[in-house]
Amino acid sequence: MYFFFDIDGTLTQPLTTEVPESTQEALRQLRQKGHFVALSTGRIQADAFAVAQSLGLSSAVSDGGECVTLDGHIEYHNGMPKETCALFLDRLDRELHPWAIAPENRRLRITWDDRYIRAVKDRYYETAVDPSLDYRKLPVIHKIFFACPPGTEKAVEFCGLPHVWLSNDTMLIEPTHKEKGIQYIMEKYGLSDDQIVVFGDGMNDRSMFQPQWMSIAMGNAKPALKERAKYVTARADEDGIWKACRHFGWI
């Protein structure tokens, strides 16, 4: 079987970065039994792969499906549509939403003045200020962060770009097509739908909860994701992954 795990709230306990010991043991036993185990996350490749390595894994679908790493080798790594990103950033400027962008494969975001740093509390990424930044000339943009006080998002025109809340004052624009990376791996290895198992908890996992795949929602998952799942296990911090793997006889 081929297993794909979201990170935040699925492998890690909600609101922490800790991976329960039972989850680590489940991953070890899956690999020992010959199963393929990979991450499937919205995180940028360098960040996702560091987590993978810490868990003894070498493969990941990252960047919300816009990157696939197999056995430590990056198969492809795409950014978001440049023209659409430029249009959206133009609108953020007009609407006075401070923003920052991630143009590199690392946890670094860049903005052209300090308004974004002053506007948000989030410090998940290092933020650098570059007054000469011209986003129209960048070869790639992986993510866009912008200050968005609750309630103001209704007036934002997202230009069709997928978006999720990063924190209560920060909106994150990032790809949300994890199924794209899984489908790439399926084609590369000649897999069938009944070989795919996905675990998730958030709405950015929705795209990989395909009806033809085995989809498992954590007990702490969003209600709408649970409705799409074929099975709902316990919470991430209540041995949910271990219990699901034991329930189906995978370990």
HELIX and SHEET records of a PDB file:
HELIX    1   1 ILE A    7  LEU A   11  3                                   5    
HELIX    2   2 GLU A   21  GLN A   32  1                                  12    
HELIX    3   3 GLN A   45  SER A   54  1                                  10    
HELIX    4   4 ASP A   63  GLY A   65  5                                   3    
HELIX    5   5 LYS A   82  ARG A   94  1                                  13    
HELIX    6   6 ARG A  115  ALA A  119  1                                   5    
HELIX    7   7 TYR A  135  LYS A  137  5                                   3    
HELIX    8   8 THR A  152  ALA A  155  5                                   4    
HELIX    9   9 LYS A  178  TYR A  189  1                                  12    
HELIX   10  10 ASP A  193  GLN A  195  5                                   3    
HELIX   11  11 MET A  203  MET A  208  5                                   6    
HELIX   12  12 PRO A  223  ARG A  228  1                                   6    
HELIX   13  13 ALA A  236  GLU A  238  5                                   3    
HELIX   14  14 GLY A  240  HIS A  247  1                                   8    
SHEET    1   A 8 HIS A  73  HIS A  77  0                                        
SHEET    2   A 8 CYS A  67  LEU A  70 -1                                        
SHEET    3   A 8 ALA A  60  SER A  62 -1                                        
SHEET    4   A 8 PHE A  36  SER A  40  1                                        
SHEET    5   A 8 TYR A   2  PHE A   5  1                                        
SHEET    6   A 8 ILE A 196  GLY A 200  1                                        
SHEET    7   A 8 MET A 214  ALA A 217  1                                        
SHEET    8   A 8 TYR A 231  VAL A 232  1                                        
SHEET    1   B 4 TRP A  99  ALA A 102  0                                        
SHEET    2   B 4 LYS A 143  ALA A 147 -1                                        
SHEET    3   B 4 THR A 170  ILE A 173 -1                                        
SHEET    4   B 4 HIS A 163  SER A 167 -1                                        
SHEET    1   C 2 LEU A 108  THR A 111  0                                        
SHEET    2   C 2 GLU A 126  VAL A 129  1                                        
END                                                                             
